[in-house]
Amino acid sequence: MLPRPHKLTSSADFKAAMKEGVRAGSRTLMVHVRTRPDVAVEGGPRFGLVVSKQVGNAVTRHAVSRKLRNVVLQRGVAATLPRNVDCVIRALPPAAGATSDELARDLRKALGKAQGTR
């Protein structure tokens, strides 16, 4: 589980990030990145995960979610974003067969596109 300071908790936050944020994708992931107007939130950037039934059955979806949480926190992706950013990561069907390394590479690629640094 993501620590509370790094977690999108309300559906309104998810909707705002997906509607107002910049969208970019890769082979396995689609990211929606939105800069919040408030900077008073404690902690770092906030992340939300969307892993739908298109990805696979419950076991597969949970495995993809665990890999994505690991990529975000343990591999330093959270440290590369400003503190006032909300990021929704939506897993695409190819994510079911992807390794953690592939997901990490695709996430960095998609975030780079979304931030304009490619």
Residue pairs with C-beta under 8 A, 6 or more apart in sequence:
1 7
1 69
2 47
2 69
2 72
2 73
3 43
3 73
4 43
5 41
5 42
5 43
5 44
5 46
6 43
6 44
6 45
6 46
6 47
6 72
6 73
6 78
7 46
7 47
7 48
8 14
8 17
8 46
8 47
8 48
8 86
8 88
13 46
13 48
13 86
14 48
14 50
14 88
16 34
16 86
17 32
17 33
17 34
17 48
17 86
17 87
17 88
18 32
18 88
20 34
21 32
21 33
21 34
21 86
21 87
21 88
21 114
22 32
22 33
22 34
22 114
22 115
23 30
23 31
23 32
23 114
24 30
24 31
24 33
24 110
24 111
24 112
24 113
24 114
25 31
25 92
25 110
25 113
26 106
26 107
26 109
26 110
26 113
27 92
27 94
27 106
28 91
28 92
28 94
28 95
28 98
28 102
28 103
28 106
29 89
29 90
29 91
29 92
29 95
29 103
29 106
29 107
29 110
30 89
30 90
30 92
30 110
31 87
31 88
31 89
31 90
31 107
31 110
31 111
31 114
32 87
32 88
32 90
32 114
33 81
33 85
33 86
33 87
33 111
33 114
33 115
34 85
34 86
34 87
35 82
35 84
35 85
35 86
36 84
36 85
36 86
37 84
38 84
39 83
39 84
41 83
41 84
43 83
44 78
44 79
44 81
44 83
45 78
45 81
45 82
45 83
45 84
45 85
45 86
45 87
46 85
46 86
46 87
47 72
47 78
47 86
47 87
47 88
47 89
48 86
48 87
48 88
48 89
49 65
49 68
49 69
49 88
49 89
49 91
50 88
50 89
50 90
50 91
51 61
51 64
51 65
51 68
51 90
51 91
51 95
52 61
52 90
52 91
53 61
54 92
54 93
55 61
55 64
55 91
55 92
55 93
55 95
55 96
56 64
56 93
56 96
60 96
61 91
64 91
64 95
64 96
64 98
64 103
65 91
67 98
67 99
67 100
67 103
68 89
68 91
68 103
68 107
70 100
71 77
71 100
71 103
71 104
71 107
72 78
72 89
72 107
75 100
75 104
77 104
77 107
77 108
77 111
80 108
80 111
81 87
81 111
87 111
89 107
95 103
98 106
112 118
